[in-house]
């Protein structure tokens, strides 16, 4: 407790949250300034497809650590806006494959360029040794919060 008897937030969680929230807000702003039609939550699915190619919604859920309903809403939005196409598996009608359209590919390239600039700006603030430390620390923290 501080001098006014107010609780103090858990430090590491607060710091990670602060960086995450600011980064998301600044990325969303950069995308809005360019007239980009998606927000960061939707970009996660778009870029997952861009980096990995066509995949099932279930695989997107697993990769993004998001629930099925959330991914289904995002895919439905992307489908409605001609950013992805969804095709049923020929052998298993329960499975679908989500794939970027030509428009989705263009948006992915644009989004990736914006995120690369942010990544480069963040990386420029760290020395090579600090980047290695950061990588090791992040892996350690991720392992702590990742269920077995």
N, C-alpha and C positions, 0 to 999 in steps of 0.2 A: 504494500500500500504506500502511496505517496504521502506528502505532508498534509493533504486535505482528505485523507482516508478514502481516496478513490482507487479502485483496483487498477493494476497495470496489466495491459494485454500481454499474453505470452510472446516473448521477444522474437524468436525465429519465425513463428507463424505470422506475426504482424509484419515483419520485414519482407518476407516472401510475398505476402498479400499486397503490400504497398507497391512493390516493384511490378508484380503481375497486373494489378489494377491500373497503374499509371501507363504501363506498356500497352495494355489493351486499349485504354482510352486514347492514347496518342496514335496508335495504329488505326483505330476507327476514325479518328479525325483526319489522318492522312488519306484514308480511303474515301471519306466523304468529300474532301477537298478536290479529289479527282473525279467525283461523280460516280464512284464505284458502287454497284448495286447491292453489295453484300456486307455483312458485319462479321466480326471475328469468329463467332460461333459457327456461322455458315461456312466461313473460310476453312475451318478445320476439316470439314468434309470435302470441300472442293480440292484443297491441297493434298489431302490424303489420296484422292483419285489421281491427281496430277503426278504425285511422286511415285505411286505404286501401280497405277493403271487400273483397269476395270476390276471390280471386286464386289462381293456380296455386301448387303447391308449389315449382316451379322459380323463380317470381318471389319467393317468400318466401326461398329460398336466396340469391338474388342481393341482395335488400334487406338481409338480415341478415348477409351474408358468412359463411354457415355451410354446411357440407357437406350433401349430399343425405340421407345416412343419419341425421344428427342431426335435421334437419327432419322426416324421415319418422317417426322415433321420437316426436318431440314431437306431430306431427299425429295419430299413432295413439293416443297417450295422451289428447289432447284429444277425439278422436272417441269413444273408449271411455267417457269421462266426460261425454258429451253437451254438450260445450262448442263443438264445431264439427260441421259436416256436410260431407261430401265427395261431390261429384257429378261424374260423367264428362261430358266435353264431347260434345255430340251429334255434332259433325262429325269430331272426332279422338279416338278411344277411348283413345289414349295420354295425353291430357291430363285432368287433374282440376281442379276448382275447389273451394277450401276457403272456407267461409263460417261465420260465427259463428251459433250457435243463439241462442234467446232467453236461455238461461242464460249462454252465452258473452258476450252483449251486456251482461248485468248484471255479470258478473265484470269485464269490460273497463272499465265505468264506475267500479266500485269501485277497481280497480287504478289507473286514471288519476288518481283523486282522491288516492290515497296518493302517487303519484309527483309530482303537482303540488305537494303540500305539501313534499316533499323539494326540488323544484326551487326553490320560493319561498324556502325556508330558505337554500339555497346562493346564490341571486341576491341575497338581502338582505345578504349579507356583502360584496358588491361594489358599488362606485359605478358610475354609468352609464359613465364612462370606462373603468373596470376591466373591465366587461362587454364593451365594444367591443374592448378589448385581448385579453381572453380569447377572444372569438369569432375574432378575426383569428389569434391564436396557434394555436388548435385547428384552424382551417382549414389553416393552414400545415403543422402536424404531420400532419394527416390526409392531406394531399396527398403528403407524403414517404413515408408507409407504404402508400399506395394504389397497387396495381399499375396500370400504364398499360393 
